Amino acid sequence: MGTPLRVWLLRALVLVVLALVFMAYQNPHLAVDLANRVWACF
């Protein structure tokens, strides 16, 4: 697959991205805005 260091860095990057997404959804205005944007596509 890859070197152990590369695998560890990839996992750390995924965790950071997931944490940022989780923090973004803590703002209710963002969640409503995204839902409205998705709904506007239909």
C-alpha positions, 0 to 999 in steps of 0.5 A: 500500500505505502510506507507506514509514515504515508499511511499515518499522514493520510489517516491524520489528514482524513481525521482533520477534514472530518473534524473540520466538517463536524465543526462547520455543522455546529453552526445551524445557519450553515446547515440550513444554507446548504440544505436550501442550496441543495433544495434549489437544484430541484 
